[in-house]
Amino acid sequence: MYPIPHRSKTQRHLLAVGLLMILILCISSFAQASDPLPSWNNGLVKTKIIQFVCDVTNTNSENYVAPKERVAVFDNDGTLWVEQPISTQTVFTYDQIKKLAPQHPEWKTIQPFKAVLEGNMSAVSSFGTKGFIKMIVTTHSGMTATEFTNEVNEWISKAKHPRFKCLYTNLVYQPQLELLTFLRANGFKTYIISGSSMAFMRPWTEKAYGIPPEQVVGSSVVTEFRIVDNKPVIIRLPKNNFTDNRAGKPIGIYQHIGRRPIFAFGNADADMQMIQYTKAGKGKRLGLFIHHTDAKREYAYDRKSNIGRLDKVLDMASSNDWIIVDMKKDWGQIFPTPK
């Protein structure tokens, strides 16, 4: 064991000043270069993000993190794209029920399928998470993985949002696209950790966000390997395998990534455990939540929302050093400029 040298108060002060000067120079170099986050309004939140990236990538900083440990995780719905008035996968699921209904006449009398076919959304909502999982495992199974991917690709290329009248993939958040690019440019590996189906997201996330399918973690149904017509295929079975939400998110990270993130971004109480898990690791870490406050450009919702509820987080943020991103205040632009 080598003895740890004792530093005087003056030496510690000089060391702190030195580290601060290095940090200031690092941030200044970002500022002098083209703005890496142009859709983010200048302010404390933007400064903290840039400061964090600068600090963990600066080899002279005591907070330096090796590239292999620079893992950043993002929730999807409400964090990377619109989740109101209902989540995109929910719309897809309803459309699949209507499409498959002629093959399942029994759905006319079985809930929650009956309510969907009748357009009774209040009744659908009354069946809660269990009802939604039932719809997911029924409509998203009984086919090969390739067939399901094709179903998703066909739907996502045509389906349009009821308010904005454009493809859902045009309703990704421009500030988050810039943030993902900024993180990757500084050696981060970016992942999606979502309660939505992994198989639903993987066909389009690379094109939409630059996040490849192997870096998408989500809920899943049970699958099975079979030989069909002399061809090896993966069959999707009508049974829930894993729900990647709330406490499931840290488990999904552990099982699929194997490294604790140093950066995590969510938008709801359902993302809280992911942020807690991220922040609990050693060294400098950043946890952020989007607060949807812009009813004019997007939507405004928080404590009482049935979708993306942000309630406990707002009360706990300050004491846990979580950053709340105010959409109206902190984002100068919401969606990408139409091409």
C-alpha positions in Angstrom: 0.0 0.0 0.0 1.3 3.4 -0.9 0.7 6.2 1.6 -1.9 8.8 0.5 -0.2 12.2 0.4 -1.7 14.8 2.8 -2.8 18.0 1.0 -3.0 21.2 2.9 -6.0 23.4 2.7 -4.2 25.7 0.2 -3.3 22.7 -2.0 -6.8 21.5 -2.0 -8.1 24.9 -2.9 -5.6 25.2 -5.8 -6.6 21.7 -7.0 -10.3 22.7 -7.0 -9.5 25.9 -8.8 -7.4 24.0 -11.4 -10.2 21.5 -12.0 -12.7 24.4 -12.3 -10.5 26.2 -14.9 -10.2 23.0 -16.9 -14.0 22.6 -16.8 -14.6 26.2 -17.9 -12.1 25.8 -20.8 -13.9 22.6 -21.9 -17.3 24.3 -21.8 -15.9 27.3 -23.6 -14.6 25.1 -26.4 -18.1 23.7 -26.9 -19.5 27.2 -27.0 -16.9 28.4 -29.5 -17.7 25.5 -31.8 -21.0 25.2 -33.4 -23.8 24.8 -30.8 -24.3 21.0 -30.3 -27.8 21.6 -28.9 -29.3 24.4 -31.0 -32.9 23.5 -30.3 -32.2 23.7 -26.5 -32.7 27.2 -25.1 -29.7 28.6 -23.3 -30.1 28.2 -19.6 -29.3 26.1 -16.5 -30.5 22.8 -18.0 -28.6 23.0 -21.2 -25.5 24.2 -19.3 -25.7 21.2 -16.9 -26.0 18.7 -19.8 -23.0 20.2 -21.7 -21.0 20.5 -18.4 -21.7 16.8 -17.6 -20.6 15.6 -21.0 -17.5 17.8 -20.9 -16.6 16.6 -17.4 -16.9 12.8 -18.0 -15.0 13.0 -21.3 -12.2 15.2 -20.1 -9.2 13.0 -19.3 -7.9 15.6 -16.9 -11.1 15.6 -14.8 -11.5 13.6 -11.6 -14.9 12.6 -13.0 -13.5 11.2 -16.3 -15.4 8.1 -17.5 -13.8 5.6 -19.9 -15.7 5.3 -23.3 -16.8 1.7 -22.5 -18.7 3.0 -19.5 -20.4 5.8 -21.2 -23.9 4.3 -21.4 -26.9 6.6 -21.9 -30.5 5.3 -21.6 -33.7 7.0 -22.8 -37.3 6.1 -22.3 -39.2 6.3 -25.6 -42.8 7.3 -25.3 -43.0 10.9 -24.2 -39.2 11.2 -24.0 -38.1 10.7 -27.6 -41.5 11.2 -29.3 -45.1 12.0 -28.7 -47.2 9.8 -26.5 -50.5 11.7 -26.4 -53.4 11.3 -26.7 -52.6 7.6 -26.5 -49.3 5.8 -27.1 -48.3 4.9 -30.6 -48.2 1.2 -29.9 -51.7 1.4 -28.5 -52.9 2.9 -31.8 -51.1 0.1 -33.6 -52.7 -2.5 -31.4 -56.2 -1.1 -31.9 -55.6 -1.1 -35.7 -54.4 -4.7 -35.5 -57.5 -5.8 -33.6 -59.7 -4.2 -36.3 -57.6 -5.8 -39.1 -57.7 -9.3 -37.5 -61.3 -9.1 -36.3 -62.8 -11.0 -39.4 -60.6 -14.0 -38.4 -61.8 -13.8 -34.8 -65.6 -13.4 -34.6 -65.4 -14.3 -30.9 -63.9 -10.9 -30.2 -67.4 -9.4 -30.7 -68.2 -10.8 -27.3 -64.8 -10.9 -25.5 -63.4 -7.9 -23.7 -61.4 -5.8 -24.2 -61.6 -6.6 -27.9 -65.4 -6.0 -27.9 -64.9 -2.4 -26.6 -62.2 -1.7 -29.2 -64.3 -2.9 -32.1 -67.2 -0.8 -30.8 -65.0 2.3 -30.3 -65.8 2.5 -26.6 -62.5 3.9 -25.4 -63.7 4.6 -21.9 -64.5 0.9 -21.5 -61.1 -0.1 -23.0 -59.4 2.1 -20.4 -61.3 0.5 -17.6 -59.5 -2.8 -18.2 -56.2 -1.2 -17.4 -52.7 -2.7 -17.9 -54.0 -6.3 -17.8 -56.4 -5.5 -20.6 -53.7 -3.9 -22.7 -51.3 -6.8 -22.1 -54.0 -9.1 -23.2 -54.5 -7.2 -26.4 -50.7 -7.1 -27.0 -50.0 -10.8 -26.6 -53.0 -11.7 -28.7 -52.5 -9.4 -31.7 -48.7 -9.4 -31.6 -48.3 -13.2 -31.6 -49.2 -16.3 -33.6 -46.7 -15.3 -36.4 -43.0 -15.3 -37.1 -40.8 -12.5 -35.9 -40.2 -11.5 -39.6 -43.9 -11.4 -40.2 -44.5 -9.1 -37.2 -41.6 -6.8 -38.3 -43.3 -6.5 -41.7 -46.6 -5.7 -40.0 -44.9 -2.9 -38.0 -43.0 -1.5 -41.0 -46.2 -1.4 -43.1 -48.2 0.4 -40.4 -45.5 2.9 -39.3 -45.0 4.0 -42.9 -48.6 5.0 -43.2 -50.3 5.7 -39.9 -50.7 9.4 -39.0 -51.2 11.2 -35.7 -54.8 12.4 -35.2 -53.8 16.0 -34.2 -50.7 16.7 -36.2 -51.8 14.8 -39.4 -48.3 13.4 -40.1 -46.4 10.2 -39.6 -45.6 9.3 -36.1 -41.9 9.1 -37.0 -42.1 12.8 -37.9 -43.1 13.5 -34.3 -39.8 12.7 -32.7 -38.3 15.5 -30.6 -35.7 17.6 -32.3 -33.9 18.5 -29.1 -33.5 14.9 -28.2 -32.2 14.0 -31.7 -29.5 16.6 -31.1 -28.8 15.3 -27.6 -28.4 11.7 -28.9 -26.0 12.9 -31.6 -24.1 15.0 -29.1 -23.7 12.1 -26.7 -22.6 9.7 -29.5 -20.1 12.2 -30.8 -18.5 12.1 -27.3 -18.2 8.4 -27.0 -21.6 7.5 -25.5 -23.5 4.4 -26.5 -27.2 5.3 -26.5 -30.0 2.9 -25.6 -33.8 2.9 -25.5 -35.4 1.4 -22.3 -39.1 1.4 -22.9 -42.3 -0.2 -21.6 -43.4 -0.5 -25.3 -42.8 -3.8 -27.1 -39.2 -4.3 -28.1 -40.4 -5.9 -31.4 -42.6 -2.9 -32.2 -39.7 -0.4 -31.8 -36.8 -2.2 -33.3 -37.9 -2.0 -37.0 -37.8 1.9 -37.1 -35.7 3.3 -34.2 -32.4 3.2 -36.2 -33.9 5.4 -38.9 -35.7 7.7 -36.5 -33.1 8.1 -33.8 -29.9 6.4 -35.0 -30.4 3.8 -32.3 -29.9 0.3 -33.8 -32.2 -2.6 -32.8 -29.6 -4.3 -30.6 -29.7 -1.2 -28.4 -33.4 -1.2 -27.9 -34.8 -2.8 -24.7 -38.5 -3.2 -24.2 -41.3 -5.5 -23.2 -41.6 -8.8 -25.0 -43.8 -11.9 -25.6 -42.5 -15.4 -25.3 -40.8 -16.7 -28.5 -39.8 -20.1 -29.7 -37.5 -21.5 -32.3 -39.1 -23.8 -34.9 -38.5 -25.3 -38.3 -41.4 -24.4 -40.6 -41.4 -25.6 -44.2 -37.7 -26.6 -43.8 -36.9 -23.0 -42.7 -35.7 -21.9 -39.2 -38.0 -19.3 -37.8 -38.7 -17.5 -34.5 -42.4 -17.8 -33.6 -44.1 -15.3 -31.3 -46.4 -17.0 -28.8 -49.5 -15.5 -27.0 -47.8 -15.2 -23.6 -46.2 -12.2 -21.9 -42.5 -12.7 -21.4 -41.2 -9.5 -19.7 -42.7 -6.1 -18.9 -40.0 -3.4 -19.2 -41.6 -0.7 -17.1 -41.1 0.8 -13.6 -39.0 -1.7 -11.6 -38.6 -3.7 -14.8 -36.5 -1.0 -16.4 -33.4 -1.5 -14.2 -33.9 -5.3 -14.7 -34.0 -4.8 -18.5 -30.8 -2.7 -18.3 -29.1 -5.4 -16.2 -30.2 -8.2 -18.5 -29.6 -6.6 -21.9 -26.8 -4.1 -21.4 -24.8 -5.4 -18.4 -23.5 -1.9 -17.5 -25.1 0.6 -15.2 -25.8 3.8 -17.2 -24.2 7.1 -16.2 -26.9 9.1 -18.0 -30.7 8.5 -18.0 -33.6 10.4 -19.4 -37.3 9.8 -18.8 -40.6 11.7 -18.6 -42.8 9.9 -16.1 -43.0 8.2 -12.7 -42.7 4.9 -14.5 -39.1 6.0 -15.4 -38.2 6.7 -11.8 -36.6 3.4 -11.0 -34.4 3.7 -14.1 -33.2 7.1 -13.0 -32.6 5.9 -9.4 -30.6 2.9 -10.7 -28.5 5.1 -12.8 -27.8 7.7 -10.1 -26.9 5.1 -7.5 -23.6 4.2 -9.2 -20.3 5.6 -8.4 -18.9 8.7 -10.0 -20.7 11.6 -11.7 -24.1 10.7 -13.2 -27.1 12.6 -14.7 -30.8 11.9 -14.4 -33.4 14.0 -16.3 -37.1 14.0 -16.8 -39.1 15.9 -19.4 -42.0 17.9 -18.0 -44.6 18.3 -20.7 -45.7 22.0 -20.3 -46.4 23.1 -23.8 -50.0 22.6 -24.8 -49.6 24.9 -27.9 -46.7 23.1 -29.6 -47.3 19.7 -28.1 -49.2 18.7 -24.9 -49.3 19.8 -21.3 -49.8 17.1 -18.7 -48.3 15.8 -15.5 -49.8 14.7 -12.1 -53.3 13.7 -13.2 -52.5 12.2 -16.7 -53.4 8.6 -17.4 -50.5 8.5 -19.8 -47.0 9.6 -18.9 -48.0 10.7 -15.4 -45.3 12.9 -13.7 -46.3 13.2 -10.1 -44.0 11.7 -7.5 -41.0 12.7 -9.5 -41.9 16.4 -9.3 -42.0 16.1 -5.5 -38.8 14.1 -5.2 -36.6 15.8 -7.9 -34.9 18.4 -5.8 -33.9 16.1 -3.0 -32.6 13.5 -5.4 -30.8 15.9 -7.7 -32.9 15.0 -10.7 -33.1 17.6 -13.5 -36.6 18.6 -14.6 -36.6 19.7 -18.3 -39.4 22.2 -18.9 -40.5 21.6 -22.5 -42.0 25.1 -22.9 -39.0 26.9 -21.3 -36.1 24.7 -22.3 -36.9 23.7 -25.8 -36.8 26.3 -28.6 -38.1 23.8 -31.1 -40.2 20.6 -30.5 -40.3 18.7 -33.8 -37.9 18.5 -36.7 -38.4 21.1 -39.5 -40.4 19.4 -42.3 -38.3 18.6 -45.3 
